Amino acid sequence: MQMYDLIYKKRNGGELTREEINYFIQGYTAGTIPDYQVSALMMAIYFQGMTGQETADLTMAMVNSGELINLEQIPGTKVDKHSTGGVGDKTTLVLAPLVASAGVPVAKMSGRGLGHTGGTIDKLESIPGFNVNLQPEAFIKQVREIGIALMAQTGIIAPADKKLYALRDVTATVDSIPLIASSVTSKKIASGADAILLDVKCGSGAFMKTRQEASALAKAMVAIGKMVNRRMVAVVTDMGQPLGYAVGNALEVKEALATLKGEGPADLRELCLTLGSHMLVLGEVGQDTASARDRLEDLLKQGKALQKFHQLIEAQGGDASVIDDPDKLPEASFKCSVTSPEEGFIAEIDTMLVGRAAMLLGAGRASKDDLIDHAAGIVLTKKPGDFVKKGEELAVLHTNREDALDAVAELAAPAFKITSDSPEKPQLILETIGW
């Protein structure tokens, strides 16, 4: 078998066999197939696409390129959750303890933020002492004991995907549905879950800008699940505005805590209840999403989800007193208001622009080696549909970079589109795929 033949075949629209896909993934991971040939194949796939079978075979080839986390020691159906990324997306901080408090074991590996999107691991590390670097044995033991553990992804999980993604990133082949779908699902499958809930976002702050693109990606991932015997459900959700009001690590932890206390923003609460109800059904502790949602609402009211988050923080070495005293979380030294230049209604928010502004304040990374400031970020005071007067506050910038405030304020202000007519409020849950 020769790599040249695979490139030629795909370039001309042919379908790669499982053996051919395994050959190039194994060879590239081992370093015996050079970057330039794999780059050529990625470009051929970008233009010619892949069949459902090819995509499933590529997924499993990447899964098998590293170690698989074995969760069999944990009783029950293990359900994982993945978000395709957004601005202010602190869902896991609320959803994981909420679902765990309902009896579904949550053994979740999460990533760090890059660019305008935040990462769950960075948010957790804003809690003093919280340890995200668990060994697999300790990770499994913790889930067995308290029903939940959250840890950083390790290099042993789907190493072929990491290597391929780095190549795609510099060869303009990232935005290919089969390549995105196989990348996401390979890491989730290798992490050992029995079932997977996918939050596929679309809009100005998401990787997939349109609902059609997000729907296509969601369907591709659910199809992979069916082919490889994993139950998957995908929910397409709006990222045309930041989720909640807070953008930035410690700021988002505060908002997640408020939500667990029953005081958080309506959109974050709604998303967590919707995703959580699907996770309970996937985890076989809920008969249908309606009754599962009722149960989750009760657990929130009773404070059970908050108690589970307290257990999680203590188990991973964090200072659980932040639950009662959120002021113990990192606080920025400098704050600045962004005000409205005119009177009217907030028609929309350029979420990508808000994410970029938060990154420049120190909340995100321009490259993977950048250090982040856990205290930095933006807190919105207005959302789409709200009326504002000229000079009224739209958002508050938080940073330890005083010299960045004026420039970031100029960047953030145009993110708020103001009109004279009252707009319709955007729909949060757009589509569910998989039932």
N, C-alpha and C positions, 0 to 999 in steps of 0.2 A: 504494500500500500504506500502511495506517495502523496505528499501534501499537494503537489502540483495538480494531481488528478482531482482532488476534492475541490480546489479553487476553481478549476476549469468546469467541473460539473455544476457547482452552485452558480457560477457566473452565467451559465447558460440555462438556468432555471430548473436544474435537476434536483431531486430529493436525496439528501444524504441518508445513508443507512445508520443504524445504531452502531455498528462496528466502526464505520468511518468517523462518526462523532466521538466515540470513545478513543479512537486512535489520535485525533488531533488534541483532545482535551488532556489525555495522558501525556502525550509528547510535549505539549506546551507547558504543562505543569512541571514536568521533569527537566525542561530546558533543552530538549533535543530538537524542537521545532522553533525556528526563529520568529521574532516579532514581525518581520516584514511579510512572512507568509500568512501568519494569523491575521494581520491587518488586512491583507488582501481578501481573506475569507470573510472577515467581518463586514467589509464593504460590499462584497457579493451578497451576503445575507441581508444587509441594509436595503439593497435595491431589489432583490428577488424574494425576500421574506422566507418564512419557514412554514411547513405544514404543522398541524397540531402534534403529530407523532414526532416530527423532528424536534419540536420545542420541548416536548416531554422527555425525549432521549437526551437532549442537551442538558436539561435540568438535572436528571439523574446522574449523568456523567460528572457534572460539577459537584453534586452531593457526594459521590463516591471518590472524589479527588482528595478528600481529607477524612477526618474522623467523624463518626456519627455519635451524637450524644444519646445514650441509652437511658430512657426515663422509665423503664419497666419496673424499677423499684418503687416508683411512686404510684400508689393506688388511684384508680379513677381514670377518666378520660382527660388527657392533657390537651388543653386548647391554647394555642398561641394567637397573638394578634400582631398585625403589621400595618403601619401607616406608610403611605408613599411620601409623606413629608409635607410640612407646611409651616406657617408662621403662627406662633402662639399655641402650637399643638402640644398641650401638656396632658393629653387624654390618658396616657398610660398611668400617670401618677394618681388619677382618680379611678380609672377602670380596673387596674390590676387588683388593688385591695378590695374594691367593691365586688368583683367577680369571685375572688378568693373567699370573701366573707359569706358567699352563697354556697360554698362547698366545692367549687371547681378549682383544682390545683393549678396554680399559675407558676410555671417555670419558664421565665422569659429572659432571653438575651436581647439586648438593645444596643443601638449604636450611638456615636457622637455626632454632633452637628457639623455641617460644612456649608459655607456660603450663607444664604439667607434662611436656611432651614435649621431648626434647633434639634438637639439630640437628647433623648431621655437620660442617658448616662451623665451628660453635663449638668442637667437639672438636678439629678440626685446628688451629684458631688457638691452642689451648693449647700447641702445639709452638712454641717460640720461633722467630720469623722466618718461619713458614710463610705463604706468600702464596696466598690463595684467589681473588684478583681477577685472573684471567688474561684477556687478550684472546682472542677466538675463534681468531685465527691462531696464537697461542702455544699455546693449548690443543690444537689439532689437531697442531701440530708436535711437541709433547711426547709425545702418544700414538703418533705415528709413530716416535719415537726410542726410547722406553722402554716403550711398551705401556700406559701408564696416565697419567691426569690427573684431578684432582678440583678442581672450581671452584665458586664461588658462582653461583647462578642470577642471570641478568641481567634487566633490565626489558624487554628486547626479545623475550623468550620469552612467548608467549601473554598479552599485556597485557590482553586482554578478560577472561581468567580472574581476574587479580589484581583488576580493578575489580569484577567480579561477586561474587567471594568477599567483598570488603569490604562490599558491599551486603547479601549474604546473612547475614553475621555480625551485622548490626544489625537484621535483619528476621525473625529466627527461622526462616530457611529453609536453614540449613546442612545439617541431617540429612535430605537427600533423596538416595536411591540414584542416580538419573540425574544429578543435579547434582554429587554427589561423584565419580562415575565419570568424567564428562566433564572435570571439573576436573583430576583426577590424570592421566588419559591424555593430555590436550591438552598438558601441559607435557613429558611424556615423549616424545611423538611430535615435538613441535617441537624437541626436543633432538637429533634426528637418528638415533636408534637404529633398527637393523633389527629387533630383537626385544627384548622387555621381560619381565623377571621381577618379579612383584608379591608382596610379603610383606604379606598382609592380616591384621592382628592383631585379636584379640578378647579381651575380659576387662575387669577393673576398671581397668586402666591404658591401655586403648585407646579410640579414638573409637567403634568398634562394640563394644557391650558383650556381645552374645551371638554364639554361633557361627552362628546362623541369619542374623543381620544381616551378619556378615562374609562368609558364603558367598554371600549375595545380591549384595553389592558385588563380590566376586571374579568371579562369573559375569557381572555387567554389564560389567565392564572387559574380560574375555576376549572377550565378544561384540562389544564395540567393536573390538577388535583384528582380529577376523575380518572385520568389515565394511569396515575401512579398510586391509586388507592388511598388518597387522603381527602377527607371531607373538607371542603372549603366553601365559604360564603364571602362574597364581596359586597360592600356597601359603598356606593359612589356618593361622596359628600362634597359640599361647596367649600372652596378655599379662595373665594373672591373677596374675603375680608379675613383679618386675623381671627383665630378662634379665641373667644373670650376677649378680655381687654389687655391682658399682660403679655408682653413679648420680651423674653430674657429670662435667664435661668432661675435665680432666686425669686424674681418677681412672679414667675409662673408657678413656682412651688407655693408661694403665698396664695395665689388664686386657686390652686388645686386644693389646698387645705381649707379654704373658704367653701369650696364646692362640697368637700367631704363633710363639712359642718352644716350644709344646707343653705349656704349663703352665696354661692358662686353664681356666675353669669348663666343665663338661660340656655345659650347655645352650647356651652361646654357640658352642662348637665344633660341636655337633650341628647347630644351625641353619645355620651357615656352610657345613658340608659338604653339607647338604640343598639349600640354595639354590644353592650353587656347582655342584653336579652338574647341576642343571637349566640353569644358565647355560652350562655347557660343551656340553650337547646343543643348546641354542638357538644357540650360537655355532659349531656344526658342527665341534667338535674332540673331541666325545665321541659314541660310538654309542648309549649308553644311560646312565641315571643310575647304575647299579651300577658299571660300569667307570669312569665319570667320577669317582665318589666315591673309588674306589681310587686313582686318579691324584692327586686332591687330597690324600688322606692321605699319599701318598708325598712330595708337594711340601712339605707341612708338616714332615714328618720330616727332609727334606733341607735345610730352612732356606731353600728357594727363595722362599717367600712373604715371609719376613722380609727377604730381600735385596731383593725388589721394593719393599717398603715403604721400605726405606733409600733406594733410587733415587728413589722418589716424593718423599720429604722433601727430599732434596738438590736435585732438579730444581725444586722450588717454594720454594727459598730457606730451608728450615727447618734447624734444628740436628739433624742425624741422630745425634749422639752420645747423644741421649735413649734410643736403642734399647739401648745398653749401660749407660746410667746414667739410669734413669727418674726419679731424684731431681732431675734438672735441670728437670723439669716443675714448674709452679706448685704450691706447698705451702701449705696453710692454716695460719694462726697458732694457731687454737683447735680443739680436738677434745673431743668429749663422748660417752660411752657411753650407749646406750639399753638398759635392762635389763628382763628379764622379771619381771612382777609375780607370776607363779605357775609351778608346775611343770607340764609336759605337752608335748604335741606341737604343732608349728606346723601348724595346719590350713590356713590360707591367709594371704595378705598382701594388704592393700588397697593395690594398686599406685598408684592415683590419689593416695592419701594420702601415700605415699612420695615421689611426684613433686612434690606440693605442698610437702612439707617441704623437699626439695632446692631448690626454687625460692626459698623464704623464706630459705634459707641463702645465697643469691646465685647458685646454679647455673643459674637460668632467668630468663625474662622474664615479667612480668605484662602488659606491653604491648610492642609491637615496638620502641619507642625505648629501652627499658631497657638499661643496661649489665649484663653478667654478670661474675661472678668465676670465672675458669677453675679456681681451686683448690677451690671449694666443692662440697659434695655429701654423699653418704651411702654408706658401705660396709656392706653387710649381712654379718653373721657367721652367720646362720641362714637356712634356706630351708624351704618347705613339706615336711613329713615328718620334719624334724629334731626331736629331743627336747631340751628345755631344762629347767634347774633354776631355781628361784626366785632372782632376782638375777643370773642369767647374762646375758652380753652378747648382744643381738640385732642391734645395729648401732652404727656409730660415725659421728657427725656431724662434718663438716669445714667450717669457715667462717672468715672474717675479720671476721664480725659477732658479737663476743662477746655483745652484748646480746640476740641472737636465740636463743642456745643453749637456755635453759630453756623458752621457749615452743615452740620447734620439737621439743624432746625430748618435751614433753607431747602435741604433735600426732602425732608419729611412733609413740609407744608403742602406741596402740590399733590401728595398722595390722596388728599381728601378732595373729592370732586363734589362741588356744591352747585345745586340747581334751585330754581324758584318753585318748581313743582314738587309735591310730595311723592317720592318714588315708592314702588312696592318693595317690601322687605324681602331679601333673597331667601330662597328655600334652602335649608341645610341638608336634608336627606333627599338625594335625587333619584336613586335607583338601588335595588337590591338584586343580586345575581347569585344563584346557587341553590335556591329552594325549588 
